Amino acid sequence: MPSPVTSTSDLDVHTSNTELYNEWAKTYDTDGNVLPAVDEVEFNKHVVPALQGQGSKGDTRLLEIGCGTGRNTAKLPKLLTPGSTIYAIDVSEAMMGEAKRKLRDASNVRWALLDFQTQGDELVSFVGEPVDIVISTLVLEHHLKSGGWAWISTMHPFIGKVTGASFRREDGVKVRGVSTNYEIEEVVASAKRHGLELGCPVVESGVGDDEARAVATFGPRAKKCIGWNIFVGALFIKL
Ligand SMILES: C[S@@+](CC[C@H](N)C(=O)[O-])C[C@H]1O[C@@H](n2cnc3c(N)ncnc32)[C@H](O)[C@@H]1O
């Protein structure tokens, strides 16, 4: 069975993540990328019920790291109580522009264009007090108060060994940013060292083994992923 991904040798252009996503923004939601499609299924299965349960705890402060085009951000206002605040950050102005368009009617979203890796101080002053929930889908990281939880999803390390976030431009050129691959055990151990315990078993997922079903659910690009885990998601609870 061929690997579900192309190796780095077939890539044409390497760039910074900011440039990658600024360029990708206009087609990110529509280019048939399978990983966000799998994330969509797992987010709806694991995170939406948790957010629905959150309502009983009152107003919530939620930080989304790497909100991108607002694919998941757009689901949040209707899942949280009206007095809740959503802090959405991203390093790409174009990705965030798409998100702002989707959420133009939501008054409880605060936006900040910043890099969480290099602008930790700005992130802390933007958010203020520790938050109840962190969500970071297909980005990675956390910044939480005791009893809060974080849902983190990313590319499965199995395919992360040979590829990273990339897209094919309209002119056929494949554009790739900068990615670091972490083994699942490594992330869980590191989270534990920072007082974060798994709230449920790590979710390793993909498009399944049935080609017709995979294509119907995740689109035609799912064909190359049949039988492979391409997605990993984990819910961490801050002790
Ligand atoms: C693969 S996209 C995922 C977007 C969205 N979370 C989703 O699941 O559809 C990754 C996003 O993370 C953002 N990102 C990557 N590195 C970042 C950093 N260091 N600080 C802030 N945002 C970052 C990118 O600009 C991009 O919008």
The ligand as a Gaussian input file, in Angstrom:
#p B3LYP/6-31G(d) Opt

LIG

0 1
 C       -3.441000      23.858000       9.875000
 S       -4.019000      25.459000      10.336000
 C       -5.327000      25.023000      11.459000
 C       -6.352000      26.125000      11.576000
 C       -7.561000      25.770000      12.450000
 N       -7.171000      25.584000      13.840000
 C       -8.217000      24.506000      11.912000
 O       -8.183000      23.484000      12.624000
 O       -8.774000      24.553000      10.819000
 C       -2.767000      26.010000      11.461000
 C       -3.001000      27.442000      11.927000
 O       -2.110000      27.704000      12.996000
 C       -1.547000      28.986000      12.803000
 N       -0.245000      28.977000      13.470000
 C        0.826000      28.207000      13.187000
 N        1.841000      28.490000      14.005000
 C        1.403000      29.486000      14.832000
 C        2.010000      30.224000      15.884000
 N        3.261000      29.964000      16.247000
 N        1.272000      31.168000      16.509000
 C       -0.015000      31.403000      16.138000
 N       -0.639000      30.742000      15.133000
 C        0.064000      29.797000      14.491000
 C       -1.455000      29.145000      11.298000
 O       -1.349000      30.500000      10.887000
 C       -2.742000      28.476000      10.841000
 O       -3.813000      29.385000      10.768000

